[in-house]
Amino acid sequence: MKLNLFDLLQASMSDPDSPNILLTVHLSDLHQLVVDTIEATRERILPLYMDAEKERPLTRKEVAEQLGVCETTVFNMARAGKLRSFKVNGRPVTASVMSTQSLMPKPRNNEQTSFT
């Protein structure tokens, strides 16, 4: 069985009784280790980042752009309780990406839809 450096390191880290070893590594193998490590890290971190981005608070302007309405409509929707509104560092923010997506109209048969 032939392991690449990344798999070898992963296997030795999961076994606390693994012996210490001394390796001579070719530069190309070291490069591949770095590439494999970056890819494995990206696979673990990217889903976490995407979830965090969905929950990011939006400004009124961003919400208005997403919903295709003016900022006054967003203010009125927040006041009516259709959007959650709060302040961060004294600046008003409204809702999150996920909550605004639930308010977006679903077009039917090429019809234009509005919030008013």
N, C-alpha and C positions, 0 to 999 in steps of 0.2 A: 504494500500500500504506500503510495507516494502522497505526501501532504505538502501543500504550499506553506510558506512561512506564516501567513495569517492563521491558517487552520492549526498549525503546530503550536503557535502561541496561545490560541484559544483553548486547545486541548490541555496545555500545561497549566493554564490559569484555572481551569475547572477542577484540576486534581491537585490538592494541597500536598500530596506525597510524591509528586513528580520530581525527579532529580534535576539538579542544575546541569545545564549543558553549555558547551562552548561551541559556537558556530563560526564557520567562515562563510561569508555571504557575498555572492556576486552583486554588483551594483544593480543589475537588471532585476534581481530577486528583491533587493531592498526597495527599489522603485515600485515593484508590484505589491509589496507589503504596504507601502504608504497608500497606494491606490485602493487596495482592498479595505484598508482601515477607514479611509475617507468614505467609501461607498457604504460600508456597514454602519458607520455613524450617521450618514445621511438617511439611511433607511429607518433608523430608530428615531431620529430627531424630526424629520419632515412631518410625519403625522401629528406630532405634538405641536409643531409650529402652526400647521393648518387649523387645528382645533382652536388654538389661542387666537388666531386671526379672525375666526368666525365670531368669537365673543368680544372682540375689540369694540369699545364704545365709539360711536360715530358722532361727528358734529351735525348740527342741523342741516348745514349745507350738503354734507355727504348723503344724509338720509333723503333730502329733497332730490338730489341728483339720481339716486337709486330708484326712488319711487316716481320720478317724473313730475314732481309737483314743486310749488314754490316753498320757500322757507316759512312763510306765514302759515301755510297749510300744515307743515310739520309741527310748528308751535301749537296750532289749534288741536291737532291730533294728540299731542302730548298732554295738553290741558284737559282734553276729553277722556284721557286714560287709554287711548288706543296704542300709544307708545310710552315706554318708560323713559323718563327724563330725570337727569340728576346733574350735579356739578362736580367737576374734577379740577382742583386747584383754582376754584372760583370761576371756571369757564363752563358754560352749559354744554352738555353732551346729551345725546339722545339715543336710546336703544342700543342694539348691537346688530351686526350683519345678519345673524340668524333671525332675530325678531323682525327686522325690516323685510327679509325675504318672505316671511309668512304673510305680510301685508300686500305684497306685490300682486296685482291682478293677474288672473290667468285668462289670456285672450281666447275668445271663442269665435270660430268661423271668420277670421280676419277682421273682427270688430275692434274698434278702438275703445279702450276702457278708461274711465277717469275716476278720481276719488271724490269729486264734488257732487 
